[in-house]
Every structure is written in structure tokens, then in C-alpha cells.
Amino acid sequence: MYVVFGATGQTGSAVANALLERNFPVRVVLRSDKAASTWREKGADVAVAEVTDVEAMTAAMREADAVYVMNPPAYNVSDMFALAEQIGECYIEALTNADARKVVLLSSVGSQHASGTGNILTTHILERMLGNLAVPVTVLRAAAFMENWESAAAIAAEQGVLPSFFAPLDRRLPMVSTEDIGRTAAEAMIEDWKGQRIIELHGPIDYSPNDVAAAFAAVLNRNVQAIAVPESDWQATISSFGFSPEAVNSYSEMMRGFNSGHIVFESSPEIETRTGQTAIEAAVDRLTGSKSK
């Protein structure tokens, strides 16, 4: 049995679907039973558990050959880092109680750093905490999600501009699709390894905001130009997403970390590198619901 947390989210659903496509037994862990029937129709077992409910998490992990865990986004709370600590403690207790055999943790580029990474510090916290488990742990550090450009898709379609927090606009950064994250995590779950290993997951190539704008232009069949959002506008812009003031500050610190070159892959000899298959054009095509002309 392969247990997948976060199955209603981008990466968790991709992991579960990748396993089901290969006919592996899957148990998805949902926060409510709202999507339970959909997953059962796909052939998955379903458990319901909050990631702070150790008893329910333990029951969900029973007989697990491998468990996919992640830190759910928490942009509306006042202290996402304290929450990450709490979630890490709950994962450790439940994994231990359930006697799970292997763990795959979704992490992020830049998670090797203990400061200067904003939101990414939450995955650094979970890496550190789950590293104390007695069972094999794979840390899957993913590049920036291609799907994060979805928030700018409507602006690109309507106005022909692509707002970017990444700068400069011609600087290429590692980006990967959630589909490739799901496929790679699923592959990791069915593999055998010892101790803790780190996998750094890139996309097929690195992309700049200008490259992403060109992909939108090709898919939308119109001119699209990337524009850098001035840092003086970050607070107001990010606040409009519904983030808490603390999350706005953390997100801003993360973007400064990317733009300064602080947030990069560790790329040490002990770390494995894997590469996704999805090009930015294909990801943008899905985001817009359009087809290239």
C-alpha cells in the first residue's frame, strides 16, 4: 500500500494518479470526504485525516510500504513556521506508530538553507525533523512550480503582459511541472534505498520570465511581454492574494532569495539529480486551457 497525503493538492494528486496508472495500491489521505467518491472511482482507498490529527494519520498509514508527505500551504496563518514544526511532530509520531517502511518528503530548491528563504524555511524544518526517523527517507527538492504562473495567466491573455516577481527577466531559473513532481515522487516511493537521500528535481531546461512570456505568447497566439513587479509594489500585490501580513513578508523574502541567487540547488556530489519531461509550453497550454496554433 502506498499512502499519499495532500491528494487534493497539485503534487499529491499527481503522485496518487501516477501510482494508480501503474496499478499500485494507493490510499489517499484527504482532509474531508468531499472528494472521496472521485478517488474511489479511480481505484484508490480513502482515509480522512488532518495533518495535525496523529490518531487519524496513524490509521491512514497502517500497512504502508511508503508514504508521501508534504507541508500544506498555510498563507493565512500568523506563523507558518511554528505550524510546520507542529506538522513535522505529528508526521513523526504517526509514521512511527504506524510502522511505515519508507517516506518521501516533498521539499524545495533552497531548503538546505536555514535562513533567507522565506516560505521555503518550512521545508527546511521538515527535512531536519524527518531526518531523525529510523526508516529510509527520500527528500525530493523540487524546482519552482511551473503552475505558479497560473495566477498571471488571465493578465497575459487579457493585457498581453506577464507580471513577474522573478528578476532580472532574462535570468533563467529551474522550473518543473507538478506532473513531473508527481511522477518522480511515485518512482521514488517504489524504489529501495537506505538512510536519507536527497533528489533535486529540475525541469527539462531552465527558463527565464522572458521564456515563460514567449510560451504564453505561443499558446495564446498574441504578443505577451514579461514585466518585473517593482519590489515597492510587492507588499500590496501579495496582500491582494489573501495572505496574512506575516506570509506577505515571508513570500517577499523568498522572492528576494531567488533574485539574489541565494535560493539555488545545493548540487553536491552526494545529491542525486533528476529531470522532468514537461516543457514550459506544455505547462502553459494546460494553464490557459488553450492549444498552440
N, C-alpha and C positions, 0 to 999 in steps of 0.2 A: 504494500500500500504506500502510495506517495501522497503526502499531505501538503496542501498549498494554502497558505494564508494570503489574504488580500485578493481573493479571486474576483471581486467586483471591481478591482482597480486595473490599471493598464498592464502592469507587469504580471500580477498574479493570474489574471485571466489568460494572458499569453502563455504562462508556464503550464497552467492546467490544460489548455487546449493542445499545446504541443505534446504533452504526455498522453492525452486521450487519443490524439491522432495516431500515436504509436501503440495503442491498445494496452497501455499500462493502467492498472487500477489506481484511481485518483479519488481522494477525498478533499473537497474544497471546504475551507473554513470561512463562513460568512458572518457578518455582524448582525444580520437578521435573516429571516427566512423568505424575504421578499423575492430573491432570485433563485430560490431553491428548486422550483419546478423546472426552470430553464436548464440548470446544471444536471438535474436528474435525467432530463430528456437526452442530454449528451452522453449519459452513461456514468456520471460521477456520483459518488457517495457525497452526502452533505452533512456538515456539522455547523452548529451556530455557536459562536463564542466571540466575546470582546477580547482584545489583546491585553486586557488587564484582569481578566477572569481566569485565574490559574486553574480552577477546578474544571471549567468548561474546556479550556485549552488542553489540559491533560487528557481529557476524554477524547478530544478530537485527534490527538497524536498517538493514541493507542495503536500498536502493531505497525507503526510507521517504519518503513525501510529508509525513508529520507523525508525531511521536512523543509519546505521553502518558507523562509521568514523574511519580513521586511518591516520597516518603520512607517506606519501610515502617515500621510501628510497631516500636519496639525498647524495650519497657518492662522487659526483663530484663537489659539491659546496664548496665555501670557508668558509661558516658559516651556518652549518645545524641548529644551534640553533636559529639564527635570522630568518631563513626560517620557522622553527617550530612555532615561535611566530606569524609570518605573517599568516601562515595557520590557526592557532588557532583563530586569529581575524576574518578571513574570515568565518570559520565554525560558530563562534558565531553569526556573523551578518546574515549569510544566514539562520541558524536554527531559529533565532528569526524572521526574515522577513517571513519565510515560515510557521511559527507557527507549527513546528514539535512537536509531542507529547512526544516522548521518544528518547533517544540517547544511543547507545552502542559504547564505545570507546575502540579500541584495544590498550592496554598498555603492559607493560613488567614487568617481575620479576625485582626487584630492583628499580622500579620507585618511591618508597617512598622517595628515597634519592635525595637531591639537589646537590650533588657533588660526584665525584669519580666513576661515572658510564659510562663515555664516551658517546657513541651514545644514551644510554638509557635516558639521560637527556632530549631528545626531547619529550619522552612520559611523563616524569615528568612535563614538561612545559604544554603539552596539558591537563593532568589531572588537574593541577592547574587552567588553564583558563576555561575549560568546567565545572569545579565545580561551577562556578558562574552562570550557566544557571538556569532559573526558572523551567525548566522541569526535569523530572526524568532522571538521567544519571547512566548507568552501566559502570564501569571501569573494563575491562577484562584484568587482568595482566597474560600474558601467560609465561610459561617457555620457555627456549631456544628451537628454532625450530629444530626438528629432520632433516628437509630438508636442514638445513645449512651444513650438511655433504656431500651434493651433489658435492661440489667443490673438495672434496677429493676422490670421487668415482672412477674416472679414474685411479688415482695413486694407489688406493687399488687393482684395477683389474689388472693393468699392472705390478706393482712393489711389491705387497704384503705388503705394508706399509700404515698406515693411519696417516698422519700428523695431529697433534692436538695442538691448542693454549691453550686448557684446560690442566692444570697440578695441582697436580700430576695425573698420568694416571689411578690410581686406585681409585680416588676420584669420588664418584657418585654425579651427579647434576640433577636437574629436567629438563626433556626434554619432549616436546609434539609435536605431528604432526599438520600440518596446517589443515588437515582434521578434527581433533578434535577441533581445534580452531574455524573452520567454524561452526561445529555442535553446539558448546557451545554458540557462538555468536548468531546464529539463534534462539536457545532456549531462550536466554536472551531477544531478540527482541520481542518475542511474549508473554513474561511474563508481569505481572503488579507489580510495586513496587513504592515506594515513595522516593523522595530525591536522594542522591547519594549513591550507593552501590558499593563495590569492590568485584570482584570474582577473586580468584587466581586459575589458571588452571594448574594442574600438568599432567604429563603422567601417565600411569598405575603404573610404578615404576620409581625410579631414575636410571640413567645409568652413568657409567664412560666411558672415552675414550677406555679403555680395553674392556668394554662390547660392545661398538659400533664396535670395530675391530672384535670381535667374531661374531657379526651379519653379517658383511661383509664377513667374512670367511665362514660362513654357507651358505650364499646366492651365493657366487662366487665359492664355492667348492674349495678353496685354502687357504693356510695359509695367514693370514693378521695380522700384528703386529702394534699396536699403537706406534707412536714415538712423543715425545714432541718437538715442534719447539722452539729452544732456543730464549729467548727474544732478544738477539743480532741480530737475523735474522728477527724479526717481521717487522721492517720498510720496508726492501726490499721486503719481501714476500707480505705484504699487499699492497704496492705500485704497485706490479705487477697485482693486481686486477683492476687497473684503478682508484683507489681512489685518491682524492685530498690530498695534504700534511696535511691539517687540519683534513680530515677524517681519515687518517692513524693514526694520534695522538689520535683521539677520539676512534678509534677502539682498539688501544693498551691499552688505559686507561680502556676501558670496559673489556678487557680480564684480565688485572691485577685485576680488581674488582671482577671478577668471581673467579680467582685463590686465592685471599686473603680471600675469604669468605664474602666480603663486599656486593656483589650482591647476595642477597637471598630473598626469600619471606618474607613479613612482618609478616604474620601468627598471627595476633592479634585476640582476641575474636570477634571483630566486623566484621571481614572479612570472607566471605564465601569461602570454598574450594571445587573445583570440580575436577574430574579426567577424563582424556581422556581414550579411549579404545585401541588406536593403539600402539602396541609394537614396539620397535626399529627394530626388524627383519622384520616386515611388511613394515615399512617405508623404510628401506634399500632395500628391494625387489623391491619397486616401483622406488627408485632412480637409481638402476642399470638396471632395465628392465629385471631382471633375475628371475628365480624361484628356490627355495630351492630344493636341490637334496634329 
